[in-house]
Amino acid sequence: MSIFVSEPGRPIGTRLPEAFRSRRVGDVTELSESAPISPGHSEATDAEFQQAAHSGSFRALQEYGAAAAGERREERVYLPVAEISSPAQFSVPASATLAEALDTMEQNRVHHLVVFAENNVAGLIDLRWLLSWVHQYGSDALNHNLAHIELPAFLTASPETDAHQLARLMLAHRLNAALVIDASGEPKGIVTSTDYLKLYANAGRQEGAV
């Protein structure tokens, strides 16, 4: 399962796990399962999907489509996190101050920002963390550069990662967001606890209407 947690640390260089640093299509070293997809198997797993997709086989896509036919997204055995994530559109450099990060969030009406250090992903911060830092260290903290601060831990996942498994790990690590990284090591999207609330709340409304 392509899910990793980066420990808290200063945004120096890249804080992406090795598996996501310039990851090439076809690199499946993080996978532990090697069995091919069985045509008679109706439940495509994340590992099967990744292995088939990265090896140039499109049977995984076909198998997943067959398995998901007629099922609501929140009930699928395998739900790619790319289907529920939002684009990672907004970022700040590590040289930015906390005040600048807060301004970026306010101007774009977002609660999460990707932090870059020399064009490398160096962290993921949210509004709650920023406000907690300012509350703890006072208004002077607004002038501190992110580069001089220990940023919080963050989860990274690939677009094809199973969303249900990612949700469990977010709960286990008490993190309300994860960064989705594409095959080239670039931020593809952000999935938050709000995305999951919308997903399962929609399921509840549909069940109530039955």
N, C-alpha and C positions, 0 to 999 in steps of 0.2 A: 504494500500500500504506500503510495508516494505522499506521505504526510510526515513532516519534520517539525520539530520545535527548536527555535533558536533562543538560547539563553539570554538574559539581560546583558547589555553591554553597550559601550560607546560606539557611535556610528563611524567606525574607521574601516576603510576598504569596503568589503562586502560581508554581510552577516548571513548570507544565504548558505544553506547546507551544500556540501560538495556536490551532491547529486543534482543540484539545480544550477550549478555554475557552468554556463555555456553548454548546457545539456543538449546533445545532438539527438535528432530523431533516430531511433534505432537502438538507443542505449537503454537497456532494460536490466541493468545490474542490480537495481533496487528490488527487483521482483524475486520472489522465492518459489513461485509456482511455474512449472514449465509444460504442463499438460496442454495439448491443443484443445480448441473448442470442439465439443461433440455436437454434430448436427442434431442429435436427438435430445440434447440438453436444453431445457427451456428457460433456465435462469443464468444469464450471463453475469459473471462476477467481475469486479474491478480488475483483478489480476489478469483474468482471461482477456478482457477488453484491451488492456494496455499491451499485453504481449502480442496479441494479434495485430493491433493497430500499428505498433512500432515495427513489427516485422514485415509490414507492407501488405498484410492481409486485411481485406475489408469484411471478412466473415463476421468479425466481432460486431461491427456496426449492424449487419443484417440480423445477427443473433439477438442483439440488444433490442432492435426494433421489433422483432417477433415477440420477445419476452415482455416488452412494455405495451404491446398493443392492447387497448381496452382498459389499461390500468391508469389510475390517477398518479400524478408524479410522486406525491408523498408516499404512495404505497408500493412503488416499484422496488424490487429486490436490489437493483442497481440503478442509482440516479447520479449521473455525472454532475459534479459540483458546478461545472460551467453553465448548467441549465438554470441555476438559481443565483449565481453571483452577479454583481454589478461591475461595470468596467472600472479599472483602477485609473481614473482620469486625472487625479490631482495628487501633486507631490510637492515636496520642499527639499532644498539642499540641506546638508548637515550644517552648513554655515548659517542657516536661518536662526533667528531668535524665537523664543517661545511666543512672543507677541506677534511675530510675522506668521507663525504657524496658526495661531488662533485667528488672525485676520484672514488667512487663506481659507480656513474652514468656514468662517462667517460669510465671506464673499461668495463662496460656491455652495453654501448650505449643505456641507458634508460633515461627518463626524470622524472620518478616518483619512490619514494622509500617509503616503509612502515616502520614506526618507531616503534620499540618494547621497552617496559619498563618491565623488569622482565617477559619476555615471554608473555606479553599482548600487544595487538595492542594499540599504544598510539598516532598515527598520520599518516598522509600522506603528504609528501612534494614533491615539484616539482622543476625543475631546475630554473624556473623563480623566484620562491620565494627565493631560495638560493642566486641567483645573485643579487636580489633586496636588500636582507639583507646585503650582502657584500658591495654593492654600497652605502647603507645608513650609515653603521657604519665603513667602511674602511677595509683595508686588515687585521687588527688585529682581525676582527670578524671571520676570518677563523679558529682561535684557540679556539673559543667558543664551548662548548658542547651543543648539542641539548637540553639536560635536563635543561639547564639554560635559554632557549629561549621560548617565547610564540609561539607555532606552529600555523599555519593557521587553519581555519575551514575546515572541510572535510565532504563529504557526504558518507554515507554507505547505501548499498542496498543488498538485498538477490538475489541469482542467478535467481530466478523466477520473479523478479520485471520486470514490463513492461518497456522496453528500451525507448519507446517514452515518457512516463511519467517522467522517470529519466532525459531525455534530457531537458524537460521543467524546471525541478527543478534546474538542473545545470545552465541553463541560468538565472533563477530567483535569484540564490545565487551568480552568477558570478564566478562559479568554473569550471575549465576545466577538472576535473577528479572526479571519485567516486570510492570508494573501495567496492568490492563485498565480502560479508561475508557469509560463509557457515553455515549449521545448528549447527556446533559445536563451532561457534564463531571465526573460523580461516579465514584469508584472502584467498579468492578463486581466485580473479582476480581484474583487474583494467580496467575501461572503461574510455576513454578519449574523448575529443572533436575531436581528429583525427580519432578515430573509427567511430564517427558519420559522419564525412566528407567523409570517405571512403564509408560508407554505402550509403549515399545519392548521392555521386558523381557517384557511380556505377549505381544507379537508373537513373541518368541523361543520362549516356552513353547508357543505354539500351533503354530509350525513344527516344534518338536521332537516334538510329539505326533502329527504326520502320519505 
